[in-house]
Amino acid sequence: RYAAIGQSPLTCWTLTQRDQLQAKIGLPSYVGMRNWKPFIADALSEMKADHIERAIVICMAPQNSRTSVGLYRAALGGENSQPFAIDFIESWHNHPLLVRAFGEKLQSSWQTACRELGLKIPVIFTAHSVPQRTITEGDPYERQAKETARLVAQQTGLGESDWVFAFQSQGMSGGEWLGPTVEDTISGLRARGNSGVFIQPIGFVCDHVEVLYDIDIGFKRFAAQQGMRLWRADSLNDSAILTAALADLVKSRLP
């Protein structure tokens, strides 16, 4: 999948988002990742060297799940494990500026797609799937993901019949994963006579493999096999509204 898209721009976009946030709030900002450089441990070491006394931490996954946000929080270490205080923002899935940022990307691209097809195209809001057992055990992720979708739909004036929700990129580990899948949802829309579909991811804030491969290659190919065209909203990437959302999150935690 990485070979098919060239390389993942995730790190570059995240660093750009950091730079834009830092310029807007005038406070030192850092990036730490779990699976690639700069690692969370590297960011923590840099913060210690800079004599940081308090850190406001934002996970760039707006909806909270123990399988995503929870793992990032755990990577920071336990309470009092760092020489500075940590204020961890648990979720920001319903922040008005995040909703507006997604809404603006959706509005322009969806209207263009509808004009190209000459018909109103149904929208599939998507978020990354998680193991079903995490939801059964009380994880808020499914509820928060669907709330983000509902708010973005309202922001853009979509009616209840104009959109559906699906979970994408199910994992390979044992056990049931949260659905419905995007493939099943596309098939269902085709069965109802639709010839096109528009995908709006609401769990990702920049381009990476789950967008550039799973949607742009995998789902587009699947839709074509059903005789359908597929469009996608642009990712937030360097969106000024996203930067404003992040800045507002930080300011809300300042003394």
C-alpha positions as CSV (number, residue, x, y, z in Angstrom):
1,R,0.0,0.0,0.0
2,Y,2.8,2.4,0.8
3,A,4.5,1.5,-2.5
4,A,1.3,2.4,-4.3
5,I,1.0,5.9,-2.9
6,G,4.8,6.6,-3.0
7,Q,5.1,7.5,0.6
8,S,2.9,8.6,3.5
9,P,2.8,12.3,4.0
10,L,1.5,11.9,7.5
11,T,4.7,13.2,9.2
12,C,5.1,16.1,6.9
13,W,1.5,17.3,7.4
14,T,1.7,16.8,11.1
15,L,4.9,18.9,11.3
16,T,3.2,21.6,9.1
17,Q,0.2,21.6,11.5
18,R,2.6,22.0,14.4
19,D,4.3,24.9,12.7
20,Q,1.1,26.7,12.0
21,L,-0.2,26.2,15.5
22,Q,3.0,27.5,17.0
23,A,2.9,30.6,14.8
24,K,-0.7,31.3,15.8
25,I,-0.3,30.8,19.6
26,G,3.3,31.9,20.1
27,L,4.1,28.9,22.3
28,P,6.6,26.2,21.8
29,S,4.9,23.2,20.1
30,Y,6.2,19.6,19.7
31,V,5.3,16.5,17.6
32,G,5.6,13.0,19.0
33,M,4.5,9.9,17.1
34,R,4.1,6.2,18.2
35,N,5.3,4.5,15.1
36,W,7.8,6.8,13.4
37,K,10.2,9.7,13.9
38,P,9.9,12.0,15.8
39,F,8.9,9.4,18.4
40,I,7.0,10.5,21.5
41,A,10.0,9.7,23.6
42,D,12.1,12.1,21.5
43,A,9.5,14.9,21.9
44,L,9.5,14.4,25.7
45,S,13.3,14.5,25.8
46,E,13.3,17.8,23.8
47,M,10.7,19.3,26.1
48,K,12.8,18.3,29.1
49,A,15.8,20.0,27.6
50,D,13.7,23.1,26.9
51,H,12.7,23.2,30.6
52,I,9.0,22.9,29.9
53,E,6.9,23.1,33.1
54,R,3.5,22.3,31.7
55,A,2.3,20.7,28.5
56,I,-1.1,20.7,26.8
57,V,-1.4,17.5,24.8
58,I,-3.6,17.1,21.7
59,C,-3.9,13.7,20.0
60,M,-4.6,14.4,16.3
61,A,-7.4,11.8,16.3
62,P,-10.4,13.9,17.3
63,Q,-12.5,11.0,18.6
64,N,-11.4,9.2,21.7
65,S,-10.7,5.4,21.7
66,R,-8.5,3.4,23.9
67,T,-7.1,1.8,20.8
68,S,-5.9,5.1,19.4
69,V,-5.9,8.1,21.8
70,G,-5.5,5.7,24.8
71,L,-2.3,4.3,23.4
72,Y,-0.9,7.7,22.8
73,R,-1.7,8.7,26.3
74,A,-0.1,5.6,27.7
75,A,3.1,6.3,25.7
76,L,3.5,9.5,27.6
77,G,4.0,7.5,30.8
78,G,2.0,7.3,34.0
79,E,1.1,10.1,36.3
80,N,4.2,12.1,37.5
81,S,6.4,10.2,35.1
82,Q,7.6,13.5,33.5
83,P,9.2,16.5,35.1
84,F,6.4,18.7,33.9
85,A,2.6,18.6,34.3
86,I,0.6,17.1,31.4
87,D,-2.9,18.3,30.5
88,F,-4.2,15.7,28.1
89,I,-7.2,16.7,25.9
90,E,-9.3,13.5,25.8
91,S,-11.3,14.3,22.7
92,W,-12.3,17.3,20.5
93,H,-14.7,15.5,18.1
94,N,-17.4,18.1,18.5
95,H,-15.3,21.3,18.4
96,P,-17.2,23.9,16.3
97,L,-14.1,24.8,14.3
98,L,-13.2,21.2,13.6
99,V,-16.8,20.7,12.3
100,R,-16.5,23.9,10.2
101,A,-13.2,22.7,8.7
102,F,-14.6,19.4,7.7
103,G,-17.8,21.1,6.5
104,E,-16.0,23.5,4.2
105,K,-14.0,20.8,2.6
106,L,-17.1,18.7,2.1
107,Q,-19.3,21.5,0.7
108,S,-17.2,22.5,-2.2
109,S,-16.0,19.1,-3.3
110,W,-19.5,17.5,-2.9
111,Q,-21.2,20.2,-5.0
112,T,-18.6,19.8,-7.7
113,A,-19.1,16.0,-7.8
114,C,-22.9,16.4,-7.9
115,R,-22.5,18.8,-10.9
116,E,-20.2,16.3,-12.7
117,L,-22.6,13.4,-12.3
118,G,-25.7,15.6,-12.8
119,L,-27.3,14.0,-9.7
120,K,-27.3,14.4,-5.9
121,I,-24.6,12.0,-4.7
122,P,-25.0,10.2,-1.3
123,V,-22.3,11.0,1.2
124,I,-20.6,8.3,3.3
125,F,-18.9,9.6,6.4
126,T,-16.1,7.3,7.5
127,A,-13.9,6.7,10.5
128,H,-11.3,4.1,11.2
129,S,-12.8,0.9,12.6
130,V,-11.9,-0.5,16.0
131,P,-12.5,-3.9,17.6
132,Q,-16.1,-4.4,18.5
133,R,-15.1,-5.5,22.0
134,T,-13.8,-2.0,22.8
135,I,-17.3,-0.5,22.2
136,T,-19.0,-3.3,24.1
137,E,-16.8,-2.5,27.0
138,G,-17.8,1.2,27.0
139,D,-15.4,2.9,24.6
140,P,-17.0,6.3,23.5
141,Y,-15.4,6.1,20.0
142,E,-18.4,5.0,17.9
143,R,-20.7,7.5,19.5
144,Q,-18.2,10.4,19.1
145,A,-17.5,9.5,15.5
146,K,-21.2,9.5,14.6
147,E,-21.7,12.7,16.4
148,T,-18.9,14.4,14.4
149,A,-20.6,13.1,11.2
150,R,-24.0,14.4,12.3
151,L,-22.6,17.8,13.1
152,V,-20.8,18.1,9.8
153,A,-23.9,17.1,8.0
154,Q,-25.8,19.8,9.8
155,Q,-23.1,22.3,9.0
156,T,-23.4,21.6,5.3
157,G,-27.2,21.3,5.1
158,L,-27.3,17.6,4.4
159,G,-30.6,16.0,5.1
160,E,-30.9,12.7,6.9
161,S,-31.5,10.8,3.7
162,D,-28.4,12.4,2.1
163,W,-25.8,10.6,4.1
164,V,-24.8,7.3,5.8
165,F,-22.0,6.3,8.1
166,A,-19.4,3.5,7.7
167,F,-16.2,2.3,9.3
168,Q,-13.2,1.8,7.2
169,S,-9.8,0.0,7.3
170,Q,-10.8,-2.9,9.5
171,G,-7.9,-4.7,11.1
172,M,-6.7,-8.3,10.7
173,S,-6.6,-9.2,14.3
174,G,-9.1,-11.8,15.6
175,G,-12.6,-10.9,16.6
176,E,-15.3,-8.7,15.2
177,W,-14.5,-5.2,14.0
178,L,-16.9,-2.3,14.0
179,G,-19.0,-1.9,10.9
180,P,-20.7,-1.5,8.6
181,T,-17.8,-1.6,6.2
182,V,-17.4,0.9,3.4
183,E,-17.6,-1.9,0.8
184,D,-21.0,-3.1,2.2
185,T,-22.2,0.5,2.3
186,I,-21.2,1.2,-1.3
187,S,-23.0,-2.1,-2.4
188,G,-26.1,-1.0,-0.5
189,L,-26.2,2.4,-2.2
190,R,-25.7,0.8,-5.6
191,A,-28.6,-1.6,-4.8
192,R,-30.8,1.5,-4.2
193,G,-30.0,2.8,-7.7
194,N,-27.1,5.2,-7.0
195,S,-24.4,5.6,-9.6
196,G,-22.0,7.7,-7.5
197,V,-20.8,8.0,-4.0
198,F,-18.9,10.7,-2.0
199,I,-16.7,9.9,0.9
200,Q,-16.0,12.3,3.8
201,P,-13.5,10.9,6.4
202,I,-14.1,12.6,9.8
203,G,-11.6,10.7,11.9
204,F,-8.5,11.8,10.0
205,V,-7.1,15.4,9.9
206,C,-4.5,14.9,7.1
207,D,-3.6,12.7,4.2
208,H,-2.1,9.3,5.0
209,V,-2.3,5.7,3.8
210,E,-5.9,5.1,5.0
211,V,-6.9,8.1,2.8
212,L,-4.6,7.9,-0.1
213,Y,-4.7,4.1,-0.5
214,D,-7.8,2.7,1.2
215,I,-10.1,5.4,-0.2
216,D,-8.5,6.8,-3.3
217,I,-7.4,3.4,-4.6
218,G,-9.2,0.6,-2.8
219,F,-12.7,2.0,-2.4
220,K,-12.5,3.8,-5.8
221,R,-11.7,0.4,-7.4
222,F,-14.4,-1.3,-5.5
223,A,-17.0,1.3,-6.5
224,A,-15.9,1.0,-10.2
225,Q,-16.5,-2.7,-10.0
226,Q,-20.1,-1.9,-8.9
227,G,-20.4,0.5,-11.9
228,M,-20.2,3.6,-9.6
229,R,-18.0,6.7,-9.5
230,L,-16.4,7.7,-6.3
231,W,-15.3,11.1,-5.0
232,R,-13.6,12.2,-1.7
233,A,-13.4,15.5,0.2
234,D,-10.0,17.0,0.4
235,S,-8.2,16.3,3.7
236,L,-7.8,19.1,6.2
237,N,-4.0,19.1,6.0
238,D,-2.9,22.8,6.3
239,S,-6.4,24.1,6.8
240,A,-6.4,27.5,8.6
241,I,-9.6,26.6,10.3
242,L,-8.0,23.4,11.7
243,T,-5.2,25.5,13.0
244,A,-7.8,27.8,14.7
245,A,-9.4,24.8,16.2
246,L,-6.1,23.6,17.7
247,A,-5.3,27.0,18.9
248,D,-8.7,27.3,20.6
249,L,-8.1,24.0,22.4
250,V,-4.8,25.2,23.7
251,K,-6.2,28.5,24.8
252,S,-9.1,26.8,26.6
253,R,-6.6,25.1,28.9
254,L,-4.4,28.1,29.6
255,P,-4.7,29.9,33.0
